[in-house]
Amino acid sequence: MNYAIADASEDLRARRKAAAADCTRWLSGRRVPPADALRALADAVTADERDGYGTGGEVELLEQEVAELLGKPAAVFLPSGILAQQSVLRVFADRAGTQRVAVHGLSHLLVHELNALEEVHHLRMERMTSDPRQPRPDELAAIPGKLAAVTLELPLRDGGFVLPSWDELVVFAAACEARGVPLHLDGARLWESTPYLEHSLAEVAALATTVYVSFYKGLGGLSGAALAGPEDVIAEVRRWQRRLGGNLNTLFPYAVSAREGLRTALPRMGELHQRAVELAAALQSTGFRVSPEPPHTNSFRVYAPRPAEQIELATVRRMEATHESLAWTWRAADVPGWSWVELVVTPGTLEWRVDEVAKAYGELLSGELLDD
């Protein structure tokens, strides 16, 4: 058995890409030819006219639906979540007369956006914590002085898709209210969070001043995001949307796909979360570890007792042999000799039996796929 694959990373990446192109079955999601996706999109159109710079047509219908789902007076559709959250946090900062915003140290705002809030809007990020869990009221209270806003990412993706309990969320929201600071929810995966929280989208959103949601993750839309909140805040966000170049001539293809996701994918979130719980238990019995346990959403981390390049090699070799895609690229874990990957349960995952997934993952640990 030869586990030595030094200097093979570049070759392994090329092999993964080639094997992925030949796959006919996927555990998370599925590959849809672009032409087929566009045909399906055409069949989902309901409006007789397209929007003009975000006004009318499918965009207006989507904004009305999102505002109603989240129980907010108004909503605006934007082409990206980065744009949505930059805009609303800038509005809060201008209103408060301070650039200080409280965030989690693992927040998408800090980890994945090239310091956009600091570089573009000169906002100052105050970290409540950087631990892989949701922040606590005492950690918010430890930040002195005036704040423009407080943000919570639900779930915290880079913490392992972790959520607070409903009671913890209520208490944190109350702490923000007592301090007189707007609470903004980074809800890129908020749709996926309600089964665990056991409260409706509107009940969750009622705890915050504003809420951002994404359409291309759990709902499977082409792209795009929405921001919901008070009418005056949303009106100012629309002005920042224009200033930042997000007020495109038309956004109707994205709006159509978002509305289709609300219609077809949103009702299945409970089913997807339940399957995630079942898969997590099965993988634990196969030699893996998962976090959180049980999963808080339809997504969770899978930890393997193998170095990243070893199990990545096994994954690619299995993909080449079976034309099945089990996992994305494995990464080194903090514990030496261990690795991890995200597992996202999608409607396509439901086509796999739980024992079938456990057996397939077990093959990655068996060592047979690493023999010369």
Stockholm file with secondary structure:
# STOCKHOLM 1.0

chainA/1-372         MNYAIADASEDLRARRKAAAADCTRWLSGRRVPPADALRALADAVTADERDGYGTGGEVELLEQEVAELLGKPAAVFLPSGILAQQSVLRVFADRAGTQRVAVHGLSHLLVHELNALEEVHHLRMERMTSDPRQPRPDELAAIPGKLAAVTLELPLRDGGFVLPSWDELVVFAAACEARGVPLHLDGARLWESTPYLEHSLAEVAALATTVYVSFYKGLGGLSGAALAGPEDVIAEVRRWQRRLGGNLNTLFPYAVSAREGLRTALPRMGELHQRAVELAAALQSTGFRVSPEPPHTNSFRVYAPRPAEQIELATVRRMEATHESLAWTWRAADVPGWSWVELVVTPGTLEWRVDEVAKAYGELLSGELLDD
#=GR chainA/1-372 SS CCCCCTTCHHHHHHHHHHHHHTCSEESSSCCCCHHHHHHHHHHHCCCSSCCBTTBSHHHHHHHHHHHHHHTCSEEEEESCHHHHHHHHHHHHHHHHTCCEEEECTTCHHHHSSTTHHHHHHCCEEEESCCSSSCCCHHHHHTSCSCCSEEEEESSBGGGTSBCCCHHHHHHHHHHHHHHTCCEEEEETTGGGTHHHHTSCHHHHHTTSSEEEEESSSTTCCSSCEEEEECHHHHHHHHHHHHHTTCCCSCCHHHHHHHHHHHHHTGGGHHHHHHHHHHHHHHHHTTTCEEESSSCSSSEEEEEESSCHHHHHHHHHHHHHHHCEECCSCCEECSSTTCEEEEEECCGGGGGSCHHHHHHHHHHHHSSGGGCC
#=GC SS_cons         CCCCCTTCHHHHHHHHHHHHHTCSEESSSCCCCHHHHHHHHHHHCCCSSCCBTTBSHHHHHHHHHHHHHHTCSEEEEESCHHHHHHHHHHHHHHHHTCCEEEECTTCHHHHSSTTHHHHHHCCEEEESCCSSSCCCHHHHHTSCSCCSEEEEESSBGGGTSBCCCHHHHHHHHHHHHHHTCCEEEEETTGGGTHHHHTSCHHHHHTTSSEEEEESSSTTCCSSCEEEEECHHHHHHHHHHHHHTTCCCSCCHHHHHHHHHHHHHTGGGHHHHHHHHHHHHHHHHTTTCEEESSSCSSSEEEEEESSCHHHHHHHHHHHHHHHCEECCSCCEECSSTTCEEEEEECCGGGGGSCHHHHHHHHHHHHSSGGGCC
//
